[in-house]
Amino acid sequence: MIRRGAPAILSAAALITGGLAVASQSAAFATTTTASAGTSSSATSASAVHTRPLCSEPTKPGYMACQAVVRTDLTPQKTLGRHDTPKGFGPADLQAAYNLPKDGGKGATVAIVDANDDPNAEKDLAAYRSQYGLPECSTSNGCFKKIDQDGGTNYPTPDSGWAGEISLDVDMVSAACPQCHILLVEAKSANMDDLGAAVNQAVKQGAKYVSNSYGGGEEAADTQADDKYFKHPGVAITVSSGDSGYGTEYPAASQYVTAVGGTSLKKDSSTRGWSESVWGTSAGGDGAGSGCSQFDAKPSWQKDTDCAKRAVADVAAVADPATGLAVYDTYQASGWNVYGGTSASAPFVAGVYALAGTPGSGDVPASYPYAHPDKLNDVTDGSNGSCSNYLCKAGKGYDGPTGLGTPNGVAAFTK
């Protein structure tokens, strides 16, 4: 069993050497109050944004937490009037912000790996897609499939927090790739071994794109878990970088995955029509995770200079709940909510990989963006904590909180 703890803040010496952490990250799962990052179509005008994590902090060794947060200052919308729209960004917003095609991904399957069961996953997905005019995705038409970690239908115990996470995940895949099929693989618990078995099952089922929206503190045994669960050449595996600000988490630190950080996304009058900054301390709260792994080796394609081991993240997308996403969730929830966290960015980027096409059979698709950094939106503003370099501060080119940048079409996500 792999023991997990809170992500760690690294000392300057540890950043250079990839050595041991010297302090713990603060209150990763506590209720937070974040200053508004500005008014957009995704957020109400307010001086403060209140959030809480959907999943509770793990109390057992070896367990992970989901990386989703919900806006608690907004009243859930149980029903919508004839002319009402959900609060939060929807598919059209995200497709415009990230320059994505509306008709790609046909025949591709994106797998979502989460813990516990969401009994309402399929019907909630149907409500989301119907609201936004997306194609039907159901068991009956072959677009949606839900299995347990062994490939059957002996679903695990339901959990309201993980059910909200599942709703966020399937909605974000739908927003990025409306034509994609969705495979939901439910692990019987949030233990890394069960989640890892679910990753392997997703690949066994033929998925070439696998999203993981969970994380925990690094451990020396992570390199064993890498080989056991995440070493799948030819499969794009995305992982949330974390919601605890500066500090690395596993499995985002795995050398075989695409670690996905988070941004604040706003409409503006620029040529792009949108702007982004780090989801971090400038917007309040903890923000997207980043840093230098203590244990995982640096992939050959990473060339940053101040981290001798694997640096996190690789790319990013919207995650700030202050500029959050509309999600439909009814399992012990009240319908339309605004969710955020890097649990939003990881499945979204998995959908972008699917739009880009099947990876090469022997490739590690995490390397693709490094070959095409000019095909991404470089995020140069903001930070997610205190450090002396790019591992917590955005700047031109690579930085920890947003990696190489955010999607600008799909060209950065193919060989």
MIDRENBA-599239 format. One record per residue (C-alpha): z, y, x. Coordinates in steps of 0.05 Angstrom, whole numbers, plus 32768, in hexadecimal, padded with zeros to 4 digits. Example, Ala and Ser with C-alpha at 12.3 -4.5 7.8 and 13.67 -1.06 7.14 Angstrom:
residues 2
(pt (809C; 7FA6; 80F6))
(pt (808F; 7FEB; 8111))
This chain:
residues 415
(pt (8000; 8000; 8000))
(pt (7FEE; 8045; 8019))
(pt (8027; 8077; 8013))
(pt (8015; 80BC; 7FF9))
(pt (8038; 80FF; 7FFC))
(pt (8029; 8148; 7FF4))
(pt (7FEF; 8165; 801D))
(pt (8005; 8185; 805E))
(pt (7FFC; 81CA; 807C))
(pt (7FE5; 81C1; 80C3))
(pt (7FFD; 81E7; 8100))
(pt (7FCB; 8208; 812E))
(pt (7FD5; 81D1; 8161))
(pt (7FCB; 819B; 812D))
(pt (7F8A; 81BC; 8116))
(pt (7F6E; 81B6; 815C))
(pt (7F86; 8170; 816A))
(pt (7F86; 8152; 8125))
(pt (7FCF; 8144; 8131))
(pt (800B; 813F; 8104))
(pt (801B; 8171; 80CE))
(pt (8058; 819E; 80D7))
(pt (8067; 81B4; 8090))
(pt (805D; 819F; 8048))
(pt (8032; 81C2; 8016))
(pt (805B; 81E5; 7FE0))
(pt (8061; 81CF; 7F97))
(pt (801C; 81B2; 7F8F))
(pt (802A; 819D; 7F47))
(pt (8057; 81D5; 7F2E))
(pt (8041; 8203; 7EF6))
(pt (801F; 8240; 7F14))
(pt (8010; 8286; 7EFF))
(pt (7FD0; 82A1; 7F1E))
(pt (7FB7; 82E8; 7F1F))
(pt (7F76; 82F0; 7EF9))
(pt (7F38; 82EA; 7F25))
(pt (7F14; 8319; 7EF6))
(pt (7EF5; 8315; 7EB1))
(pt (7EBA; 82E8; 7EA6))
(pt (7E9D; 82C0; 7E6D))
(pt (7ECC; 8288; 7E82))
(pt (7F0D; 82AD; 7E7C))
(pt (7F32; 82DC; 7E4E))
(pt (7F43; 8322; 7E65))
(pt (7F8B; 831D; 7E7D))
(pt (7FB7; 8334; 7EB5))
(pt (7FCE; 82EE; 7EC3))
(pt (7FB5; 82A7; 7EBC))
(pt (7FE6; 826F; 7EB0))
(pt (7FD7; 8227; 7EC2))
(pt (7FF8; 81E3; 7EC8))
(pt (7FDF; 81A3; 7EE9))
(pt (7FC6; 816D; 7EBA))
(pt (7FE5; 8135; 7EE2))
(pt (802E; 8130; 7EF9))
(pt (8042; 812A; 7F41))
(pt (8043; 80E1; 7F57))
(pt (8089; 80C3; 7F5D))
(pt (8075; 8081; 7F7E))
(pt (805A; 8074; 7FC4))
(pt (800F; 8069; 7FC7))
(pt (7FFE; 8090; 7F88))
(pt (7FCE; 80CA; 7F80))
(pt (7FCB; 8106; 7F51))
(pt (7F8F; 8120; 7F2B))
(pt (7F76; 8165; 7F40))
(pt (7F6E; 8186; 7EFC))
(pt (7F92; 81C2; 7EDF))
(pt (7F92; 81DF; 7E99))
(pt (7F97; 8228; 7E84))
(pt (7FD6; 822F; 7E5B))
(pt (7FCD; 8279; 7E4B))
(pt (7F92; 8268; 7E1E))
(pt (7F9C; 8249; 7DDA))
(pt (7F76; 8207; 7DD4))
(pt (7F3D; 820A; 7DA2))
(pt (7F45; 81CF; 7D73))
(pt (7F09; 81E3; 7D4A))
(pt (7ED1; 8215; 7D54))
(pt (7EB7; 8244; 7D1F))
(pt (7E6D; 8247; 7D10))
(pt (7E61; 827F; 7D43))
(pt (7E98; 826C; 7D74))
(pt (7E8E; 8252; 7DBA))
(pt (7EC0; 822E; 7DE6))
(pt (7EE6; 8258; 7E19))
(pt (7ED2; 8248; 7E60))
(pt (7E90; 823E; 7E84))
(pt (7E60; 820C; 7E64))
(pt (7E23; 81E6; 7E7E))
(pt (7DF2; 8220; 7E79))
(pt (7E21; 824C; 7EA1))
(pt (7E28; 8219; 7ED8))
(pt (7DDF; 8207; 7EDA))
(pt (7DCE; 8251; 7EE2))
(pt (7E04; 825E; 7F16))
(pt (7DEF; 8224; 7F41))
(pt (7DA3; 8226; 7F35))
(pt (7DA0; 81E0; 7F19))
(pt (7D67; 81BF; 7EF3))
(pt (7D74; 81AD; 7EAB))
(pt (7D4B; 816D; 7EA9))
(pt (7D5A; 8148; 7EEA))
(pt (7D83; 810A; 7EF7))
(pt (7D60; 80DB; 7EC5))
(pt (7D74; 8093; 7ED4))
(pt (7DAD; 80A7; 7F03))
(pt (7DF4; 808F; 7EF7))
(pt (7E30; 80B8; 7F0C))
(pt (7E71; 8091; 7F0E))
(pt (7EB3; 80B2; 7F00))
(pt (7EF1; 8091; 7F1E))
(pt (7F34; 80A3; 7EFF))
(pt (7F76; 8081; 7EF0))
(pt (7F8F; 806A; 7EAC))
(pt (7F69; 806A; 7E6A))
(pt (7F4C; 80A2; 7E40))
(pt (7F44; 8081; 7DFC))
(pt (7F1C; 80BD; 7DE3))
(pt (7EED; 80C4; 7E1E))
(pt (7EAD; 80B3; 7DFB))
(pt (7EB8; 80DA; 7DBB))
(pt (7ED1; 8117; 7DE2))
(pt (7E94; 8114; 7E0E))
(pt (7E69; 8112; 7DD0))
(pt (7E8A; 8151; 7DB5))
(pt (7E7F; 8176; 7DF6))
(pt (7E36; 8163; 7DFC))
(pt (7E29; 8172; 7DB2))
(pt (7E48; 81B7; 7DB8))
(pt (7E19; 81C9; 7DF1))
(pt (7DDA; 81A6; 7DD9))
(pt (7DDA; 8171; 7E10))
(pt (7DBA; 812D; 7E05))
(pt (7DE4; 80F7; 7DE5))
(pt (7E0B; 80CD; 7E17))
(pt (7E2B; 8091; 7DF5))
(pt (7E37; 8047; 7DFD))
(pt (7E04; 803A; 7DC6))
(pt (7DCA; 805C; 7DEB))
(pt (7DDE; 8040; 7E2F))
(pt (7DF0; 8084; 7E4D))
(pt (7E3C; 807B; 7E4E))
(pt (7E64; 803F; 7E66))
(pt (7EAF; 8037; 7E6F))
(pt (7ECD; 7FFD; 7E98))
(pt (7F0E; 7FEB; 7EBA))
(pt (7F14; 7FE4; 7F05))
(pt (7F00; 7F9A; 7F00))
(pt (7EC1; 7FAA; 7EDA))
(pt (7EDA; 7F94; 7E95))
(pt (7EF8; 7FB5; 7E58))
(pt (7F42; 7FA7; 7E63))
(pt (7F50; 7FF1; 7E66))
(pt (7F90; 800B; 7E85))
(pt (7FC9; 802F; 7E63))
(pt (7FB4; 8073; 7E47))
(pt (7FD0; 80B2; 7E68))
(pt (7FC7; 80F8; 7E4C))
(pt (7FC2; 811A; 7E90))
(pt (7F8D; 80EB; 7EAC))
(pt (7F69; 80EC; 7E68))
(pt (7F62; 8137; 7E71))
(pt (7F48; 812A; 7EB7))
(pt (7F15; 80F9; 7E9C))
(pt (7EFD; 812B; 7E68))
(pt (7EF4; 8160; 7E9F))
(pt (7ECE; 812F; 7ECB))
(pt (7E9D; 8115; 7E97))
(pt (7E90; 815C; 7E7D))
(pt (7E82; 8176; 7EC3))
(pt (7E51; 813E; 7ED2))
(pt (7E30; 814E; 7E8F))
(pt (7E2B; 8198; 7EA1))
(pt (7E0C; 818B; 7EE4))
(pt (7DDE; 8151; 7ED0))
(pt (7DD3; 814B; 7E85))
(pt (7DA1; 8112; 7E8E))
(pt (7DD0; 80E8; 7EB9))
(pt (7DF2; 80A9; 7EA0))
(pt (7E3E; 80A8; 7EA8))
(pt (7E67; 806C; 7EBE))
(pt (7EB2; 8076; 7EB4))
(pt (7EDC; 8046; 7EDE))
(pt (7F26; 8047; 7ECC))
(pt (7F57; 802E; 7F01))
(pt (7F95; 800C; 7EE6))
(pt (7FC2; 803D; 7F0A))
(pt (7FBF; 807A; 7F36))
(pt (7FCF; 8050; 7F73))
(pt (7F9B; 805A; 7FAA))
(pt (7F8D; 8010; 7FAD))
(pt (7F7C; 800E; 7F63))
(pt (7F53; 804D; 7F67))
(pt (7F30; 8031; 7FA4))
(pt (7F20; 7FF1; 7F7F))
(pt (7F02; 801B; 7F48))
(pt (7ED6; 803F; 7F7B))
(pt (7EBD; 7FFB; 7F95))
(pt (7EB1; 7FE5; 7F4D))
(pt (7E88; 8024; 7F3F))
(pt (7E5C; 8014; 7F7B))
(pt (7E57; 7FCB; 7F66))
(pt (7E3E; 7FE2; 7F22))
(pt (7E05; 8006; 7F45))
(pt (7E1C; 804F; 7F44))
(pt (7DFF; 8078; 7F7D))
(pt (7E2D; 80B3; 7F6D))
(pt (7E78; 80AB; 7F67))
(pt (7EA9; 80E4; 7F57))
(pt (7EF3; 80E2; 7F68))
(pt (7F21; 8119; 7F4E))
(pt (7F63; 8107; 7F6D))
(pt (7F89; 810B; 7FAE))
(pt (7FCA; 8105; 7FD5))
(pt (7FE7; 8112; 8019))
(pt (7FC6; 80F2; 8056))
(pt (7FE2; 80B3; 8077))
(pt (7FD1; 808C; 80B6))
(pt (7FB6; 8053; 808C))
(pt (7F80; 807F; 806F))
(pt (7F4D; 8066; 80A1))
(pt (7F57; 8020; 8085))
(pt (7F4D; 803A; 803E))
(pt (7F0D; 805D; 8057))
(pt (7EED; 801B; 806A))
(pt (7F09; 7FF5; 802E))
(pt (7EF6; 8026; 7FF7))
(pt (7EC9; 805F; 800D))
(pt (7E98; 8043; 8040))
(pt (7E5D; 803A; 8013))
(pt (7E1B; 804F; 8036))
(pt (7DE8; 8068; 8005))
(pt (7E1C; 8080; 7FD3))
(pt (7E30; 80C9; 7FC9))
(pt (7E7C; 80C9; 7FC0))
(pt (7E9B; 810C; 7FAF))
(pt (7EE6; 811A; 7FB3))
(pt (7F0F; 8157; 7F9D))
(pt (7F2B; 817C; 7FD9))
(pt (7F6D; 818A; 7FB4))
(pt (7F8F; 81C0; 7F8B))
(pt (7FC8; 81CF; 7FBB))
(pt (7FA8; 8203; 7FE7))
(pt (7FA4; 81FD; 8032))
(pt (7FB2; 81B6; 8048))
(pt (7F8B; 8175; 804A))
(pt (7F8D; 813C; 8018))
(pt (7F73; 80F5; 8015))
(pt (7F3F; 80DC; 8001))
(pt (7F1E; 8120; 800B))
(pt (7F2B; 8116; 8055))
(pt (7F03; 80D5; 8058))
(pt (7EC8; 80DA; 8087))
(pt (7E9D; 80B6; 8055))
(pt (7EA3; 80E5; 8019))
(pt (7E8C; 812B; 8006))
(pt (7ECC; 8154; 8001))
(pt (7EC2; 8189; 7FCB))
(pt (7EE9; 81CA; 7FCD))
(pt (7EEF; 8200; 7F98))
(pt (7EDA; 8247; 7F88))
(pt (7EE5; 827E; 7F56))
(pt (7EA3; 828B; 7F32))
(pt (7E90; 82CC; 7F10))
(pt (7E53; 82EA; 7EF0))
(pt (7E3B; 832A; 7F12))
(pt (7DFF; 8357; 7F1B))
(pt (7DE6; 8338; 7F5C))
(pt (7DA2; 8317; 7F64))
(pt (7DC2; 82D4; 7F5A))
(pt (7DE8; 82EE; 7F1E))
(pt (7E28; 82CD; 7F35))
(pt (7E5B; 82D4; 7F6D))
(pt (7E8F; 82A5; 7F8A))
(pt (7ECD; 82A9; 7FB5))
(pt (7F00; 8276; 7FCC))
(pt (7F2D; 825C; 7F96))
(pt (7F6D; 826D; 7FB9))
(pt (7FA3; 829F; 7FC6))
(pt (7F78; 82DB; 7FB7))
(pt (7F75; 82C3; 7F70))
(pt (7FBD; 82AA; 7F70))
(pt (7FD8; 8264; 7F6E))
(pt (7FCB; 822F; 7FA2))
(pt (7F80; 8226; 7F9F))
(pt (7F4F; 81F5; 7FBC))
(pt (7F65; 81C6; 7FF4))
(pt (7F4A; 81CA; 803B))
(pt (7F5D; 81BB; 8082))
(pt (7F58; 818C; 80BC))
(pt (7F66; 8142; 80B3))
(pt (7F9F; 8123; 80DA))
(pt (7F7F; 80DE; 80DD))
(pt (7F36; 80DA; 80C9))
(pt (7F02; 80E0; 80FF))
(pt (7ED1; 811A; 80FE))
(pt (7E8D; 8106; 80E2))
(pt (7E53; 8110; 8112))
(pt (7E34; 8145; 80E5))
(pt (7E70; 8173; 80E5))
(pt (7E6B; 81A6; 811E))
(pt (7EA5; 81D6; 8110))
(pt (7ECD; 81E6; 814E))
(pt (7F17; 81ED; 813B))
(pt (7F23; 81A8; 811D))
(pt (7F1C; 816A; 8149))
(pt (7F1E; 813B; 810E))
(pt (7EFF; 813D; 80C8))
(pt (7EFE; 8183; 80A9))
(pt (7F05; 818F; 805E))
(pt (7EDD; 81A4; 8035))
(pt (7E92; 8198; 8039))
(pt (7E78; 81BF; 7FFC))
(pt (7E98; 81E0; 7FBF))
(pt (7E8D; 81F5; 7F77))
(pt (7EB5; 821A; 7F41))
(pt (7EFD; 8202; 7F3C))
(pt (7F28; 8240; 7F2E))
(pt (7F47; 8239; 7EE9))
(pt (7F44; 8285; 7EE2))
(pt (7EF8; 827B; 7EE1))
(pt (7EFE; 8237; 7EC2))
(pt (7ED6; 8205; 7E9B))
(pt (7ED2; 81F4; 7E51))
(pt (7EE9; 81AC; 7E47))
(pt (7EF2; 8183; 7E07))
(pt (7F2F; 8156; 7E08))
(pt (7F54; 8138; 7DCC))
(pt (7F80; 8101; 7DE9))
(pt (7FC4; 8122; 7DE0))
(pt (7F9F; 8164; 7DE7))
(pt (7F83; 8195; 7DB5))
(pt (7F38; 8198; 7DBF))
(pt (7F18; 81D0; 7DE6))
(pt (7F3E; 81E6; 7E24))
(pt (7F2F; 820A; 7E64))
(pt (7F39; 81DE; 7EA1))
(pt (7F32; 81E8; 7EEB))
(pt (7F45; 81CB; 7F2E))
(pt (7F1A; 81A7; 7F62))
(pt (7F18; 816F; 7F2E))
(pt (7EE1; 819A; 7F0F))
(pt (7EBA; 81A6; 7F4F))
(pt (7EB7; 815D; 7F67))
(pt (7E95; 813F; 7F29))
(pt (7E68; 817B; 7F24))
(pt (7E4F; 8171; 7F6B))
(pt (7E47; 8126; 7F5E))
(pt (7E18; 813B; 7F26))
(pt (7DF2; 8168; 7F56))
(pt (7DE9; 812E; 7F86))
(pt (7DCC; 8106; 7F4C))
(pt (7D9B; 813E; 7F3D))
(pt (7D85; 813C; 7F86))
(pt (7D71; 80F2; 7F84))
(pt (7D87; 80AF; 7F9F))
(pt (7DA5; 80B3; 7FE6))
(pt (7D87; 808C; 801F))
(pt (7DA1; 8045; 8020))
(pt (7DC4; 804C; 8064))
(pt (7DD9; 8095; 805D))
(pt (7E1C; 80B6; 8055))
(pt (7E07; 80EC; 8023))
(pt (7E41; 8119; 8038))
(pt (7E14; 812A; 8074))
(pt (7DDC; 8146; 804A))
(pt (7DF7; 818D; 803F))
(pt (7E01; 8194; 808A))
(pt (7DB6; 818C; 8094))
(pt (7DA7; 81C2; 8060))
(pt (7DDD; 81F8; 8063))
(pt (7DAA; 822D; 8053))
(pt (7D9F; 820C; 800F))
(pt (7DE6; 821C; 7FF8))
(pt (7E09; 825B; 7FDF))
(pt (7E35; 826F; 801A))
(pt (7E7A; 8286; 8002))
(pt (7E97; 82BA; 8031))
(pt (7ED3; 82D8; 800D))
(pt (7F1A; 82C1; 8001))
(pt (7F4E; 8290; 801D))
(pt (7F7A; 8258; 8005))
(pt (7FB6; 8262; 8033))
(pt (7FCD; 8279; 8077))
(pt (7FAB; 8263; 80B7))
(pt (7F89; 8283; 80F3))
(pt (7F42; 826B; 80E7))
(pt (7F0B; 8254; 80B7))
(pt (7F32; 8217; 809F))
(pt (7F54; 8242; 806A))
(pt (7F29; 8281; 806A))
(pt (7EE2; 8289; 8050))
(pt (7EAE; 82A7; 807D))
(pt (7E65; 82A3; 808E))
(pt (7E50; 825B; 8098))
(pt (7E80; 8221; 8095))
(pt (7EC8; 822A; 807D))
(pt (7EFE; 81FC; 8064))
(pt (7F08; 8212; 801C))
(pt (7EBE; 8212; 8008))
(pt (7E9E; 81EA; 8040))
(pt (7E55; 81FE; 804A))
(pt (7E51; 821E; 8005))
(pt (7E40; 820F; 7FBD))
(pt (7E01; 81F1; 7F9E))
(pt (7DC3; 821C; 7F9B))
(pt (7D95; 81E9; 7F7B))
(pt (7D95; 81A2; 7F95))
(pt (7D72; 81A7; 7FD9))
(pt (7DB3; 81A4; 8001))
(pt (7DC6; 8162; 7FE1))
(pt (7D8C; 8137; 7FF8))
(pt (7D77; 811D; 803C))
